[in-house]
Amino acid sequence: MKYLVTGGTGFIGRFLIERLVEREDAQVYVLTRQGSEHKFNALKDRVHKSVKNRIKMVKGDITKANLGIDEQWLSEHTNQIDHVHHLAAIYDMKADAESQETANVVGTRNAVQTAIKLKAKNFHHVSSIAAAGLFEGTFYEDMFEEAENMDNAYLRTKHVSEKVVRDECSIPFRIYRPGMVVGHSKTGEIDKVDGPYYFFKLLKKIRETIPTWMPMIGVEGRRLNIVPVDYVADAIDYISHKEEVHSNCFHLVDPKPFKVGEVLNIFATAGNAPRTAFRIDSRIVNFLPASVRQAITHLPAVKQLTEGVLNDLGIPKDVLNFLNYPTSFDDRETARALEGSNIKVPRLDEYAPAVWDYWERNLNDDLINDMTLKGNVSGKTIIITGATSGIGEATALKLAPTGAKLILVARDVTKLEATQAQLQELGGDAHIYSCDISNMESCDELVKNVLEEHDFVDILINNAGRSIRRSIDLSFDRFHDYERTMQLNYFGSIRLIMGFTPSMLERKKGHVINISSIGVLTNSPRFSAYVASKAALDAFTRCAASEFSDRNVNMTTINMPLVRTPMIGPTKVYDNVPTLAPSEAADLIVQAIIRKPKRIATKIGIMSEVLYSLFPKISEIIMNTGYRMFNDSAAAKGKEEDKDAPTQASTEQIAFAAIMRGVHW
């Protein structure tokens, strides 16, 4: 038995060839594109050494006439090929329409014409349930022209490629329509993220944020037809060799598929993530006229929000169409063809743990991407303001051994030189610049000198800042507190962003990390000057991120909780409340460098922001309770020493600060 297989080094193809090569006297010819020889070699390594010599490479390309196969080979193998299995195609919702047209339609036509030229006995086309489009109702195996809503390039090209086979293939053919193919039901093996895998990253994020025992509210949709790759390969192998069948089209699907919400819960269980206890049916919006729904989804704000969330999670927009996938698939012809073979679809909840485990070990971003600090900054130029103490110094120490070029900025030259020497002892490449960030001319001079001497900056860490802890009651005659704080925390940071960002945009890469405060989220009393300046910086960062989103310049805000630095030294009550060490704060900056999130905040900070959004009065009462519980410092009152101030925090103060960990009081 001789086979010619296209797409043999692909996902389904590898498993199918493992079965074909085991058949008696099998000889499998695998179409291999130039540059993909390593994939062919990897394919041979998968099979037992006793049958390796049964697999032969045939150089070619599905986009070319006669599959790009040498004429001599075609001549020598005419009337010799028993089965042509055509699997080569693009199975990717992210691919552009032109690429899908070339691979799926042109490639299929070339495969059909080559099979006819070879006078092969049988042609087997691996299509997809996507060929049904978005048909409303049950799609039977003898249906084809009834397919509906083919606007999507993937759905359309899968349908048209099947039409090519039906209209142009003059030799016996069989068509197979697998459902959404996931990993092997025993090992979980798969080679890329697709289909339901797009939601694994979301489930993982939820797991890292919310306790597993907490019930969630989720979304319900229609049924997703998911099948493991080993079932698909087994079924194609068996049916393609069965002589008497009553159909030439077979649905390789789960006869009892789960709904979207059930699927997400199954994988949430497999991944130890919280499950949804209550699900809102996504079809609830169908009561709106289609024109209204379309108008809402095309609103700029809605589009931006949707695209931002989907991009952050790596989910193609077209995947959302399958939340309300309207088609169910009848598989009675497939069931009849497989009768007596013991080949059947395992239940998703039985093999989901294997699928999740393989994804988490091999395909999730933390493993695919280099998540090390050195891997993300080696050779890059990083500027840190406020680099001689506290958070800035701790960050510089963590970056010293990574191979990054560090630009250290502070006012005091002596301290800069001491920090530089410390970093050099650790093998760091450190350059120092004296600058008063609150002075715009000094900022401009810094930008000019750094760009002249280092050409560009890859990462700007706006860390230098001024904090003033003083109630508004004591600030009515101190307007200059607000001016000074805004000048450094807001205008100084913006001046540097304005100076260094143009070269980032020109190079189409860069990252700005702004150190903000948890106070912006909690509306901390006594910090109105500080919080207002940081809130302004936060707002600028969000606006800039919207403008630079498609230009590969990332903007990150870190709403930093209370950190034990020289800045909080005058407030003695902080000696007895939970605070972060500078090295722990630097870890948050490291996380920002590696992951490039829009924002990093503690759970208390996020909870406070949500509470204020939903119940602002309750939030106000909580913060007022803290305001009344703590006092202004002697310095805030304009005294060298406050004899009436307690020397130690009370039990109530310590308990309150522990509950509201990291919040400024």
MOFENVEN-V816573 format. One record per helix or strand of 3 or more residues. SS is the DSSP state (~ for helix, > for strand). FROM is the first residue (numbers start at 1). LEN is the number of residues. If there is no record, write none. Layout:
[[SS,FROM,LEN] [SS,FROM,LEN]]
This chain:
[[>,2,5] [~,11,10] [>,27,6] [~,37,10] [~,49,6] [>,55,5] [~,65,4] [~,71,6] [>,83,4] [~,97,22] [>,122,5] [~,129,4] [>,137,3] [~,153,16] [>,173,6] [>,180,3] [~,195,15] [>,216,5] [>,226,3] [~,229,12] [>,249,4] [~,260,11] [>,276,6] [~,282,6] [~,290,8] [~,300,14] [~,317,8] [>,327,3] [~,332,6] [~,348,15] [~,365,4] [~,373,5] [>,381,5] [~,390,13] [>,405,6] [~,413,13] [>,429,6] [~,440,15] [>,459,4] [~,472,3] [~,479,29] [>,510,8] [~,519,4] [~,528,24] [>,553,8] [~,566,3] [~,572,5] [~,582,14] [>,599,3] [~,603,12] [~,616,14] [~,651,9]]
